[in-house]
Amino acid sequence: MSANTVWLITGAPGAGKTTVSVALCRRFSLALHIPVDDIREWVRSGFSNPVAWTAETTRQFALARRGAARIAADYADAGFVAVLDDVVRASELDQYTDYLGDTRLRKVLLNPSLETVLVRNAAPGRKPFDPSILEAACRGLHPLLAAENTAEQGWIVVDSTRLNLDETVDAIVRAV
């Protein structure tokens, strides 16, 4: 697999993006995990919270994604495999592809069952905030992402409901 590969791991909150991204990175001798939420949290004044979505929230997500794409490209050019971790809809994909191109990006949708996503999000200590605020987002995003990010659109779609972490990463790597 090419060292200048950039992976985009997406799915509803609780799909396992961060856990799978870190495990995927461990499969390579040089790899970088880029959680887009972490980049967004670099904002120290004027942070726009996605719970109350506004035009400013949209703008800040676009900025974070473009920044993540630039970081990924720089590291990939230096021989790293870069793994982006983000909840991204098909209509937002250009925020990555405009900078990275279509051929360099390996797109993965983690698509465990909605029930699995809801249980994971409700687990105590998983997030530094009350996870119940994510339930409505999960119920809306889960079917939307599955409908938009399909194999026909070039996505590797993995139903990880019954897979452990290693099996999930194996399914992703095998699909290439």
C-alpha positions in Angstrom: 0.0 0.0 0.0 1.3 3.4 -1.0 2.8 5.5 1.8 1.1 8.6 0.5 -2.3 7.1 1.1 -4.8 9.2 2.9 -7.7 7.4 4.6 -11.0 9.1 5.5 -12.9 7.2 8.2 -16.4 8.4 8.7 -19.6 7.2 10.4 -22.2 8.4 12.9 -21.0 9.3 16.4 -20.3 6.1 18.2 -19.5 4.1 14.9 -15.9 3.6 16.1 -14.1 6.2 13.9 -11.4 7.1 16.5 -10.8 3.6 17.7 -10.6 2.1 14.2 -8.4 5.0 13.0 -5.8 4.5 15.7 -5.9 0.7 15.1 -5.5 1.2 11.3 -2.5 3.5 12.0 -0.8 0.7 13.9 -0.8 -1.4 10.8 1.8 0.9 9.2 5.4 1.7 10.1 4.7 5.5 9.7 1.1 6.7 10.2 -0.7 9.8 11.5 -4.2 10.0 13.0 -6.0 13.3 12.4 -9.2 13.7 14.3 -11.0 16.7 12.8 -12.9 17.4 16.0 -9.5 18.0 17.7 -8.6 20.5 15.1 -12.0 22.3 15.6 -11.3 22.4 19.3 -8.1 24.5 18.7 -10.5 27.4 18.5 -10.2 29.3 21.8 -12.6 32.1 21.2 -15.7 32.0 19.1 -16.0 28.2 18.9 -19.3 27.2 17.3 -20.8 24.2 18.9 -22.4 21.7 16.5 -25.3 21.0 18.9 -26.8 24.3 17.9 -25.8 24.3 14.2 -25.3 27.7 12.6 -23.7 29.1 9.4 -20.6 29.7 11.6 -20.6 26.0 12.6 -20.6 25.1 8.9 -17.7 27.5 8.2 -15.6 26.2 11.1 -16.1 22.6 10.0 -15.0 23.6 6.5 -11.9 25.3 7.9 -11.0 22.3 10.0 -11.5 19.9 7.1 -9.3 21.9 4.8 -6.7 22.2 7.5 -6.8 18.4 8.1 -6.5 17.8 4.4 -3.4 20.0 4.2 -1.8 18.2 7.3 -2.7 14.8 5.8 -1.1 15.7 2.4 2.0 17.1 4.0 2.5 14.0 6.1 1.6 11.6 3.2 4.1 13.4 1.0 6.7 12.7 3.7 6.0 9.0 3.6 3.3 8.6 6.3 -0.1 7.0 5.9 -2.6 9.6 7.1 -5.9 8.7 8.6 -8.6 11.4 8.8 -11.3 10.8 11.4 -14.5 12.8 10.8 -18.3 12.7 10.4 -18.6 13.8 6.8 -21.6 13.8 4.5 -21.2 13.4 0.7 -22.1 17.1 0.2 -19.0 18.0 2.3 -16.5 15.6 0.7 -15.2 18.3 -1.6 -13.7 20.0 1.5 -11.2 17.1 1.3 -11.1 16.2 -2.3 -10.5 19.8 -3.5 -7.1 19.6 -1.7 -6.3 15.9 -1.8 -8.0 14.9 -5.1 -10.2 11.9 -5.6 -7.6 9.2 -6.3 -5.5 9.8 -3.2 -8.4 9.4 -0.8 -9.5 6.1 0.5 -13.0 6.6 1.9 -14.4 4.3 4.6 -17.9 4.4 6.1 -18.1 2.5 9.4 -21.7 1.5 9.5 -22.6 -0.6 12.6 -26.3 -0.8 13.4 -28.0 2.2 14.8 -28.6 0.3 18.0 -24.9 -0.4 18.4 -24.1 3.3 17.8 -26.7 4.4 20.4 -25.3 1.9 23.0 -21.8 3.1 22.4 -22.7 6.7 22.8 -24.6 6.1 26.0 -21.6 4.4 27.6 -20.4 6.4 30.6 -17.0 8.2 30.4 -16.8 8.0 26.6 -17.2 11.7 26.0 -16.3 14.7 28.2 -20.0 15.8 28.0 -23.5 14.4 28.4 -23.6 11.8 25.5 -27.4 12.0 25.4 -27.1 15.2 23.3 -25.7 12.9 20.5 -28.8 10.7 20.3 -30.8 12.9 17.9 -27.7 13.4 15.7 -27.1 9.7 15.6 -30.7 8.9 14.6 -30.5 11.5 11.8 -26.9 10.9 10.6 -26.8 7.1 10.6 -29.3 6.5 7.8 -28.2 9.6 5.9 -24.5 8.5 5.8 -25.5 5.0 4.8 -27.6 6.3 1.9 -25.0 8.9 0.7 -21.6 7.1 1.3 -22.1 3.9 -0.7 -19.8 1.4 -2.4 -21.2 2.7 -5.7 -19.8 6.2 -4.7 -16.4 4.7 -4.1 -16.7 4.1 -0.3 -15.5 1.0 1.6 -18.6 0.3 3.7 -18.0 -1.9 6.8 -20.9 -3.1 9.0 -18.9 -3.5 12.1 -21.9 -4.5 14.3 -20.6 -8.0 14.9 -16.9 -7.4 14.3 -14.2 -6.8 16.8 -11.6 -4.1 16.3 -9.1 -6.3 14.5 -11.8 -7.8 12.3 -13.0 -4.3 11.4 -9.5 -3.1 10.4 -8.9 -6.4 8.5 -12.2 -5.8 6.5 -11.0 -2.2 5.6 -7.5 -3.3 4.5 -8.9 -6.3 2.6 -11.3 -4.1 0.7 -8.4 -2.2 -1.0 
